[in-house]
Amino acid sequence: MKVELLSPAGDLERLKIACSYGADAIYIGGRDYSLRANADNFSIEDIKEGCRFAHELGKKVYLTLNIVFHNEDIDGVYDYIKAVVDAGIDAFIVSDLFLVRYIKKNFQVEVHLSTQASVTNYLSVNFLKQEKIDRVVLAREVNRDDIKEIIEKTGMDIEIFIHGAMCTFVSGRCVLSNYFTNRDSNRGGCAQICRFCFDINDLEVPFSMAVKDLNMALYIKDMIELGVRSFKIEGRMRSPFYLAVVLSSYRRLIDAVYNNTLTDDILEKEMKILSRVSNRENSTHFYFEEASLKDQYYTGRQENSNQDYLGIVMERQDNLYTIRQRNYFKVGDKIEIITPNMDIINLEVKNLYNEKMERIEVANQADSILKMELDMDIPIYSMLRKPYIS
């Protein structure tokens, strides 16, 4: 069975983009009980629409129910579980074990144990197997040898993170937000205090405890051979462009492994693409060894927003395309269009119109609606970007 590529989605549009760019399954958060309260998240109607869209393409939808529950959080959770099951989800991602038996007893959906549970050994996985859990998302602090041993000694369906932001503390078990902002990080309110820079009297530059991002692209083949069942990408609050680029890169890598066509040149190309879409340095963190100085910043750093993302194709009428613009570009610029079909199309911008179909020379207002005439077939959700690789 082919390894699953699992994508985040913070809203309905990003779910559709994730499905279009190669994800096999998508994990989402509802308006309640989810650890990303600052994402737009999904209403019950959004969940119904998202599941319908995904299922028509043969994709699955998993719902996060992974806050650390306090007594006051329990009210309404059972009704909510029924509502989202009726909406069509395929699995729950939970961290609190009281939910497991209730869901397995009453509904025909899978239960996946969240990385928030910090599972790091095969005895815990075998216990969870007895409790009828269908999949375990291992703690991000587990190394390669431990992953191998857990799979060999349990036969459990194992999911691991392969790309995106890492938590400074043990798989999200952090209370810095509680102390600094009175927002509970374990109930969806993380303010990412670990990414702040702090002025320390004896240091010439601000101190940071922030960690670099995770990037496991070079070791996809190795992890497939270990028997990992699902590769998870972090980022329910990431942009549609980020999801499209990251998913398409990992889709190409995974397919190349199974087709026996993976080469060093392909790996090098995809690493270049992935390095352009992120605004942080990256590392393999715990996979080969204990994390060290090389995996963190410790001194002040600067994160710049990505300026490569120029726009997204939203509609088409004959050869006239409607584009939601993101960053500055103009007539005469050479750009690339990446498509859900994994095509990369190079072209020069020959014309631009505003929403009233008035000719313009420059697109310089983020989120404005533009029109372009293109004598080619471009699918909806294709992305316009600055040229990446010659």
C-alpha positions in Angstrom: 0.0 0.0 0.0 1.3 3.4 -1.0 2.3 5.9 1.7 -0.3 8.6 2.4 0.5 12.2 1.9 -1.5 14.2 4.5 -2.0 17.9 4.1 -3.3 20.6 6.5 -6.1 22.9 5.5 -7.2 26.0 7.5 -10.3 26.6 5.4 -12.5 25.3 2.6 -10.4 26.9 -0.2 -7.2 25.4 1.1 -8.8 22.0 1.4 -9.7 22.1 -2.3 -6.2 23.3 -3.1 -4.7 20.5 -1.1 -6.9 17.9 -2.9 -5.9 19.4 -6.2 -2.1 19.4 -5.6 -1.6 15.8 -4.7 -2.7 15.2 -1.0 -4.2 11.8 -0.3 -5.9 13.1 2.8 -6.5 16.4 4.5 -6.7 17.2 8.2 -8.9 20.1 9.3 -10.1 21.8 12.4 -13.7 22.6 13.4 -14.7 25.8 15.2 -14.4 23.9 18.5 -11.9 21.6 20.2 -9.1 22.3 17.8 -5.5 23.4 18.5 -5.5 26.1 15.9 -8.1 28.5 17.1 -6.6 31.3 15.1 -7.1 29.6 11.8 -10.4 30.3 10.0 -11.4 26.6 10.6 -14.5 24.8 9.4 -18.2 25.2 10.2 -20.4 22.1 10.0 -21.5 23.2 6.6 -17.9 23.7 5.5 -17.1 20.2 6.7 -19.9 18.8 4.7 -18.8 20.6 1.6 -15.1 19.7 2.2 -15.9 16.0 2.6 -18.1 16.0 -0.5 -15.3 17.6 -2.5 -12.6 15.3 -1.2 -14.6 12.1 -1.4 -15.5 12.7 -5.1 -11.7 12.8 -5.7 -11.1 9.7 -3.6 -9.5 11.7 -0.8 -10.1 11.4 3.0 -10.8 14.1 5.6 -9.6 13.9 9.2 -10.9 16.2 11.9 -8.7 17.4 14.8 -10.3 17.0 18.2 -7.0 17.4 19.9 -7.2 20.0 22.6 -6.3 19.0 26.2 -9.8 18.8 27.7 -10.6 20.5 31.0 -14.0 19.9 32.7 -15.6 22.9 31.1 -14.6 21.8 27.6 -16.5 18.5 27.8 -20.0 20.1 27.5 -21.3 19.6 24.0 -18.4 17.5 22.7 -20.6 14.3 22.2 -23.1 16.2 20.2 -20.3 17.8 18.2 -18.8 14.4 17.4 -22.1 13.2 16.0 -22.5 16.3 13.9 -19.1 16.0 12.3 -19.5 12.3 11.7 -22.8 13.0 10.0 -21.0 15.7 7.9 -18.8 12.9 6.5 -15.4 12.9 8.1 -13.2 9.8 7.8 -11.3 10.0 11.1 -10.7 11.9 14.3 -7.3 13.0 15.5 -7.5 13.0 19.3 -5.1 13.5 22.2 -7.4 12.8 25.1 -8.0 9.1 25.6 -11.6 9.4 27.1 -12.7 10.1 23.5 -11.4 6.9 22.1 -13.8 4.4 23.5 -16.8 6.7 23.0 -16.1 7.2 19.3 -15.2 3.6 18.6 -18.3 2.3 20.4 -20.7 4.7 18.7 -19.4 5.5 15.2 -17.8 3.8 12.2 -14.9 6.2 11.8 -11.2 5.8 12.5 -9.4 7.3 15.6 -5.9 8.6 15.2 -3.9 9.5 18.3 -2.4 13.0 18.0 1.2 13.9 18.3 0.1 15.9 21.3 0.0 12.6 23.2 3.8 12.4 22.9 4.0 8.7 22.1 7.7 7.7 21.9 7.8 3.9 22.5 6.4 0.6 21.3 4.8 -0.4 24.6 2.6 2.7 24.5 1.7 1.9 20.9 0.8 -1.7 21.7 -1.4 -0.4 24.5 -3.1 2.0 22.2 -3.6 -0.8 19.7 -5.5 -2.8 22.3 -7.7 0.3 22.8 -8.7 0.0 19.1 -6.9 3.2 18.0 -6.3 2.9 14.2 -3.2 5.1 13.9 -0.6 6.8 16.1 1.0 10.1 15.1 4.4 9.7 16.8 5.9 12.5 18.9 8.2 14.7 16.7 11.1 13.9 19.0 11.3 10.2 18.0 14.3 9.3 15.9 14.8 7.0 13.0 15.8 3.9 15.0 12.8 4.3 17.3 10.4 4.7 14.4 11.8 1.5 12.9 11.5 -0.5 16.2 8.0 0.8 16.9 6.8 -0.3 13.5 8.5 -3.7 13.7 7.2 -4.5 17.2 3.6 -3.2 16.8 2.5 -3.4 13.2 0.6 -0.3 13.9 -0.3 2.3 11.3 2.3 5.0 12.0 2.2 8.7 10.9 5.0 11.1 11.2 5.6 14.8 10.4 7.8 15.4 7.4 7.7 19.1 6.8 6.9 22.4 8.5 7.2 24.2 11.8 8.5 22.4 14.9 7.5 23.1 18.4 10.3 24.2 20.8 8.9 22.0 23.5 7.8 18.4 23.6 5.2 17.9 20.9 3.3 21.0 21.9 3.3 20.6 25.6 4.0 24.2 26.4 2.5 26.9 28.7 4.5 29.9 27.6 1.4 31.4 26.0 -0.5 30.9 29.2 2.0 32.9 31.2 2.7 35.6 28.6 -0.7 36.2 27.0 -3.2 34.3 29.1 -4.0 32.1 26.1 -3.9 28.4 26.6 -1.6 26.8 24.0 -3.0 23.3 24.7 -6.6 24.5 24.0 -5.9 26.2 20.7 -4.5 29.6 21.9 -0.8 29.3 21.2 0.7 32.8 20.7 4.1 31.3 19.6 6.0 32.9 22.4 8.9 30.6 21.5 9.4 32.6 18.3 9.6 36.0 20.1 13.0 37.7 20.5 14.0 38.7 24.0 16.4 41.4 25.1 18.9 40.0 27.5 21.3 42.4 29.3 24.5 40.5 28.7 23.8 39.7 25.0 24.5 42.1 22.2 21.7 40.6 20.0 18.2 39.5 21.0 17.9 35.9 22.3 15.5 33.5 20.7 14.6 29.9 21.5 13.0 29.4 18.1 13.6 26.2 16.2 14.2 25.8 12.5 11.5 24.2 10.3 11.5 20.4 9.5 12.3 19.2 6.0 12.6 15.5 5.3 12.5 15.6 1.5 15.9 13.9 1.2 14.8 10.9 3.2 11.4 10.1 1.8 12.6 6.8 0.3 14.2 5.8 3.6 11.0 6.5 5.6 8.9 4.6 3.0 11.2 1.6 3.5 10.8 1.8 7.2 7.1 1.2 6.8 5.7 4.6 7.7 2.1 4.8 6.6 1.4 8.5 6.5 3.6 11.6 5.9 2.1 14.7 7.6 2.8 18.3 6.6 2.4 20.9 9.2 0.5 24.2 8.6 -3.2 24.7 8.9 -2.5 28.5 8.9 -0.1 28.4 5.9 -1.0 30.1 2.6 -2.6 28.3 -0.4 0.6 28.9 -2.3 2.7 27.2 0.4 0.4 24.2 0.4 0.5 24.0 -3.4 4.3 24.1 -3.7 5.1 21.9 -0.7 2.5 19.2 -1.6 3.5 19.1 -5.3 7.1 18.7 -4.4 6.5 15.8 -2.0 4.0 14.3 -4.4 6.7 14.2 -7.1 9.2 12.7 -4.7 6.8 10.0 -3.4 5.8 9.0 -6.9 9.4 8.9 -8.0 10.2 6.4 -5.2 7.4 4.1 -6.2 8.2 4.4 -9.9 11.9 3.8 -9.3 12.8 7.1 -11.0 14.2 9.1 -8.0 17.6 10.6 -8.7 19.9 13.0 -7.1 19.0 15.6 -9.7 15.3 15.3 -8.7 16.1 15.6 -5.0 18.3 18.7 -5.6 15.6 20.4 -7.7 12.8 19.7 -5.1 15.1 20.9 -2.3 15.6 24.2 -4.2 11.8 24.6 -4.6 11.1 23.9 -1.0 13.8 26.3 0.2 12.1 29.1 -1.8 8.7 28.7 -0.3 9.7 28.9 3.4 10.9 31.9 5.2 12.9 29.9 7.8 15.9 27.6 7.6 15.3 23.9 7.9 16.7 20.8 9.5 16.0 17.1 10.0 15.9 17.7 13.8 15.6 14.4 15.7 15.6 11.9 12.8 19.2 11.0 13.1 20.4 12.4 16.4 19.4 14.5 19.3 18.5 18.1 18.3 21.3 20.5 18.8 22.5 24.1 18.2 22.3 23.5 14.5 18.5 23.0 14.7 17.7 26.3 16.5 18.4 30.0 16.1 19.2 31.2 19.6 20.0 34.7 18.4 17.7 37.2 16.7 16.7 36.4 13.2 14.5 38.0 10.6 11.6 36.3 8.9 10.4 37.9 5.6 7.1 37.2 4.0 7.3 35.2 0.8 7.2 37.6 -2.2 7.3 34.8 -4.8 3.5 34.2 -4.7 1.9 36.4 -7.3 -1.6 35.2 -7.5 -4.1 32.3 -7.9 -6.4 31.4 -10.8 -10.0 31.5 -9.5 -12.2 31.4 -12.6 -12.0 31.0 -16.3 -14.3 32.2 -19.1 -12.9 31.2 -22.5 -9.4 32.6 -22.6 -10.1 35.2 -19.9 -8.8 34.2 -16.5 -9.8 35.7 -13.1 -6.9 36.0 -10.7 -6.7 36.9 -7.1 -3.5 38.8 -6.8 -1.1 38.4 -3.9 2.2 40.3 -4.6 3.5 42.9 -7.1 4.0 42.1 -10.7 3.5 43.9 -14.0 3.1 43.7 -17.7 6.4 42.5 -19.3 7.4 40.4 -16.3 8.5 36.8 -16.9 6.6 34.5 -14.5 5.8 30.8 -13.9 2.4 29.2 -13.5 2.3 25.9 -11.5 -0.8 23.8 -12.0 -2.5 21.0 -10.1 -1.4 18.7 -13.0 2.2 19.3 -11.8 3.0 21.3 -15.0 5.2 24.4 -14.8 4.4 26.9 -17.5 6.8 29.8 -18.3 5.4 32.9 -19.9 5.6 36.7 -20.2 2.8 38.8 -18.8 1.3 40.4 -22.0 -1.8 42.0 -20.5 -3.5 42.8 -17.3 -7.0 44.1 -16.5 -8.7 45.2 -13.3 -12.1 43.9 -12.2 -13.9 46.4 -14.5 -11.9 45.1 -17.5 -9.8 48.4 -17.7 -6.3 47.9 -18.9 -3.6 48.3 -16.2 0.2 47.9 -16.4 0.9 47.0 -12.7 -0.7 44.7 -10.2 0.2 46.3 -6.8 -2.7 45.8 -4.5 -2.7 42.6 -2.6 -6.0 40.5 -2.8 -7.3 42.6 -5.7 -9.1 40.8 -8.5 -7.4 40.9 -11.9 -8.1 39.5 -15.3 -5.6 38.1 -17.8 -6.0 36.8 -21.3 -4.1 33.6 -21.9 -4.1 31.5 -25.0 -3.7 28.2 -23.2 -5.5 25.8 -20.9 -4.9 26.7 -17.2 -6.8 24.8 -14.5 -8.5 26.5 -11.6 -6.3 26.9 -8.5 -3.1 27.2 -10.6 -0.6 29.5 -9.0 1.3 32.4 -10.5 4.8 32.9 -9.0 8.2 34.4 -9.8 10.5 32.0 -11.8 12.0 29.4 -9.5 14.4 27.2 -11.5 15.8 27.9 -15.0 
